[in-house]
């Protein structure tokens, strides 16, 4: 009886230790900055595409940016065929002109940028934590863009 109890206790302790170690390894490998996520393509590449882009303006020290990243990643999976996803580090000197042109004043900031129609839509930051509302707005833009495409093709005829 004691032997079974000791074996059971040993198994429980081994499982607890492996769980703690597993959590520690996962925490060590978890992204620590928004730039660790590597979601999407470059801004220049997105400009060459016919799709609108969802541009995330972020800084690595921003806690709100980090909280938003899992949602941005989820959106990129859902809308990968409809939008180009672009991450723009506001503190990178290469992005200075774009950041000034768009007028970033807080982090994170998300825009729908559509080079085809020279259009910019600022996504309200109250959508950032509500994926359902965010998706409603992304779908709304796609419906409007479809109307623009239709009107543009009728003008060409």
N, C-alpha and C positions, 0 to 999 in steps of 0.2 A: 504494500500500500504506500509506504514511504517512498519507495523507488518511483512509482507512478506519479506521485505528487511532485517529486523533485524533477522528473522529466517534463511534466506539464509546466511547472514553474520555469524551468530552463527554456522551454519553447516560447513561453509568453515573454520572458525577458529578451530573448533573441529577436523576436518579432518587434518588440518595442524599440530596441536599439537600432534595428535595420530601418524602421520607420523614421526615427530621428535622423539617422544618417541620410536617408533618402530625401527628407525635407531640407536638410542642410545643403546637399548637393544641388537640389533644385533651386534653392535660394541663391547659391553661388552662380549658377548658370542663367538665372533670370535676368532679363534686360534691366539695366540700371539707369539708362538714359533713353530718351526718345530716338536718338540716332542709332541705337543698337537694334532697332526694329527693322530697318532696311526695307521699307514697304514701297512698292511702286517703281517708277522710272524717273529719270532726270527731267527737269523742267524743259530743257532744250529738246529732248526727245519727244516730250509730250506736245510741244509746239508743232512738231512735224506731223502729228497724227490728226485724223479727222474727228476724233472723239473729244468731248469736253474733258477737262481735268478737275479733279478734286485736289486742291492744293492746301496742304497743311503747313502753316508757318509756325515754327516752334523754336525754342531754345532748350539746350540740354539741362539747364539748371531749374527748369520750371516743373514744379510738382503737378500742376494741372495738366500740363502737356503729357506727362508720364501717365497720369490717370486716364487720359483720353486715348492713349495708344492702342489698348486692346480693342476699343470700339472702332478706331480707324482701321485696324487690321481686319476686323470682322466685315466692315463695309467694303474693304478692298476685295475680300473673297466674294461677297454678294454681287458687287457691281463691276467686277473685273472686265466684263465684256462691254460695258456701257460707258465707263469713265476710265481715264488714266489717273492713277494715284501718284501724287508727287509730294515729297517731303522737302521743305525748304528751311534750312537752318538760317535764322535771321542774323545770327552773329558771324556767319561766313561772309567775308569781304566780297566774294564772287557774286553774292546775292544782293548786295547793297542797293543797286539801281532798281531792281525789282521790288524790294521791300519798300523803298521810298515811293516808287510809283503807285504801289497798291495802298500804301498808307497804313502800315501795321502799327497798332498802338497797344496791343495786349497779346498775351499768349495763353493757350493756343488760339490761332485765328485760322478759320477754314473758309476758303473761297471756292466757288465753282468758277473756273476760268475757261472761257470758250473762245479760242483764237479764231475759229471759223466765223463767228459773228461779232468779234471784238466785244464780248460781253463778260461782265463780272457780277457775281452774286455773292454777297457776304452772308454766310450762314450764321444765324443768330446763336450766340453762345449758350442760350438756354436749351438748345437741341443737343449739345455735346454729350450730355449724360442720359439722353432719352433716344435710344436707337430707333424706336418706332417713329417718333416725330422727325428725326433726321432723315429717315428713309422716305417719309411722305414728301419732304422738300426735294430730295434728290429725284424722286419719281415725277414730281410736278415739273421740275426743270426739263426732264427728258420729254415730257408731253409737249411742253412749249417749244422745245427745240425741233420736235417732229413737225409741228405746225410751221415753224420757220423754214425747215427743209422743204416742206410741201409748197409753201408760197414761193420759195426761191426757184424750185423746179418749174413752177407754172410761169414765172417771169421769163425763164429761159426759152420757153416754147413760143 
